[in-house]
Amino acid sequence: MAAVGGLLLHVPESPTAAPRTLSGSRRAQARRQAEATKRKHPASREAPPAKRRSEASFLPAERAAAKETQRTFKGKAQKTFSPKKPSVGVSDGTREQKPCVRTSSLFKNNPEIPELHRPVVKQVQEKVFTSDAFQELDLHPHLISTINTVLNMTRMTSVQKQSIPVLLEGRDALVRSQTGSGKTLAYCIPVVQSLQAMKSKIQRSDGPYALVLVPTREVSSLTFGMGFKQPFTWIVPGVLMGGERRKSEKARLRKGINILISTPGRLVDHIKSTKNIHFRRIQWLILDEADRILDLGFEKDITVILNAINAECQKRQNVLLSATLTEGVTRLADISLLNPVRISVLDQHHGQSDPKGRAVPEASPLPAAGEPDSFAIPESLDQHVTLVPSKLRLVSLAAFILQQCKFEKDQKMIVFFSSCELVEFHYHLFVQTLLSRPGAPASGQLLPSASTRLKFLRLHGNMEQEVTIFFSVLKDVAARGLDLPQVTWIVQYNAPSSPAEYIHRIGRTARIGCRGSSLLILAPSEAEYVNSLASHKINVSEIKVEDILSVLTRDDCFKGSRWGSQKSRAAGPQEIRERATVLQTVFEDYVHSSERRVSWAKKALQAFIRAYATYPRDLKHIFHVRSLHLGHVAKSFGLRDAPQNLSVTALKRRQANLNRADLHKKTRSKHRLAEILRSEYSSGMEAGVAKVKKQKQTRRARHRKTQKDLLGDNRTCQKSFRFGGLGGGSWRPQRPGLMSCPCQDLVGSNGATFP
Ligand SMILES: Nc1ncnc2c1ncn2[C@@H]1O[C@H](COP(=O)(O)OP(=O)(O)OP(=O)(O)O)[C@@H](O)[C@H]1O
């Protein structure tokens, strides 16, 4: 999974939008599908037989079918009819003659969906708000009025109530509180209060008095906007976050920044290369989202920063904030905090607060060595999981999106994917098939009932000019009434690599007491992941895949021919199957409408497999690339067959390569890099990524030069590289777009659009 975390955003569509029925060629296609399904399930022509009427019959687990975990793709021949007439094309010039292809069954040979025996655990919970107002704190009146009128906040959250007085007393603190509980203001307020109260008024040219380290530039911008922008004009806040030209950052540093917010990598960059950066007057060091900072591999950078600050100033106040208290965070607290107060906001049952709600120093229960940490999860967050066979993943995701964003009101959803390519692929696929555009033909791959009001947005760390685009998109979005904090659904299409990552992902909803829900989509072979979550006191309830797909019966555009106008009849498994098949055909037709699209889908599939191979060792027994049925997985990319060179043999060859002793040394750093790349927090500018990119460029340049010297001309490397060549060369999980052959040009989705 490379730079992970893609993200799709949805806005609601009017639930009153009248469904339109399929017309013309679309209807003909649906009929073909319905007939195909009928042929495959002849028994269901009438009422389904008794034994198939049960819920389980929805996904008939064929006895003959080997378990998905043991199967390999054999390149099943697709059924192809002679191309009597041109298929429906799309309006972008890629129209071409293609054979009329019947999609293979979505519902045959799927692995059995196991009963989910999820242990019910009592989740750790926190109370978000207190009844106390900010006025009760001894703050400057202007600061209070800014909080009340500009930030529009009156009551303190629990973490603010506990932390602000402790920090105003001048103590170091280790603060743990759930996502979206207001940790940012818990330190911003004391910092601003203490700096404005300084006897000699702060000058801009004094340089930094407070240093705030955050994991990503997105967080740095949000921190800047939320906490430090307004109150006292003579205190100048500033952000260093990459994306901007280093030269202009240097100029701003030269002018002076009093509250410096930065990502660790970028700051180290300046420490090494910018002469006029200094820490002489540092009074505050804040490590916000410490768990993510460590997850992203910034431990070394933090050490460099701590050394640089310690060399210039010894006395300061240190604060470390985190939503999860992992071993790494505790270690970081040990080296960066001096005699800290531990603030952990748990509910009354856990007895963390005294009756007045003040923090109880040193009272936080830390997990015993080896015992997993229990994470606090917002009470208002409903967590769900669904087990979906690989073949049904794409239709299930689409159905779920339609269910929430088409039939429910005011829903906003974030979908997390495991790599940038997956974001790009699904974004373009859904935009092209689920949305209607002005002037678009009624037929083609577009679903007729799509709405112009349903919107998709993509965000990932691999986007060119990330910062500008990211924020201009956000601004546009905000202008249309969208507000990221009001996200109602989090969907994790690919499981996260750690419980902490899971917490941070779902933490994008149910913030500050709002309601929110999350859905984790797992394959049947990954069901055990639920136990792994439970060991961290994370409770999920199951949604059946048939319930997700049943939404398709609410939309007549997925209607097969057989059901006519029987709108009122209860949707049976057979009808759901037919409609899911119609939707899958829409996707497959789109993907197969041109060679380029097929190639994009294959690249996305390849990225998925690469990402799948980077799960940490302790999760390998659940997520192992060998447990993937590639043919089935290919279907979830709209491909009718798996690319031949993604065979298990090729993967085995790669495994053999990885087992070679001389590769062992490299593996650990590769894992580290993979973790960085797979994180949705990765902004693409982290030191590790930049370093690897640079190394690759240098290697490529060196290689070309050697080639030129050897060959005496400008021929480039002829080392063979097959698409999807997992078996060729030393394949390893990489950032999307970086192929393993050092001489290979970058191939990827950067700035490119889906064909
Ligand atoms: N006292 C308050 N009253 C109302 N809203 C608040 C208050 N404090 C913070 N918020 C809002 O709550 C939201 C979440 O705050 P913040 O980002 O600081 O949470 P967090 O605990 O740092 O979350 P995460 O760990 O996910 O980063 C923000 O939109 C913020 O504006």
The ligand as a Gaussian input file, in Angstrom:
#p B3LYP/6-31G(d) Opt

LIG

0 1
 N      -14.561000      23.591000      23.581000
 C      -14.951000      23.312000      22.347000
 N      -16.230000      23.532000      21.980000
 C      -16.654000      23.240000      20.727000
 N      -15.872000      22.748000      19.765000
 C      -14.582000      22.500000      20.071000
 C      -14.059000      22.769000      21.365000
 N      -12.738000      22.425000      21.364000
 C      -12.453000      21.958000      20.134000
 N      -13.556000      21.999000      19.346000
 C      -13.668000      21.533000      17.937000
 O      -13.544000      20.120000      17.965000
 C      -12.951000      19.641000      16.780000
 C      -11.848000      18.647000      17.131000
 O      -10.825000      19.286000      17.822000
 P       -9.291000      18.811000      17.714000
 O       -8.898000      18.679000      16.297000
 O       -8.504000      19.689000      18.582000
 O       -9.416000      17.367000      18.345000
 P       -8.226000      16.360000      18.661000
 O       -8.512000      15.790000      19.992000
 O       -6.916000      17.037000      18.457000
 O       -8.485000      15.257000      17.534000
 P       -7.398000      14.290000      16.825000
 O       -6.773000      13.477000      17.908000
 O       -8.231000      13.483000      15.903000
 O       -6.468000      15.199000      16.128000
 C      -12.445000      20.864000      16.052000
 O      -13.312000      21.130000      14.961000
 C      -12.535000      21.969000      17.066000
 O      -12.795000      23.207000      16.463000

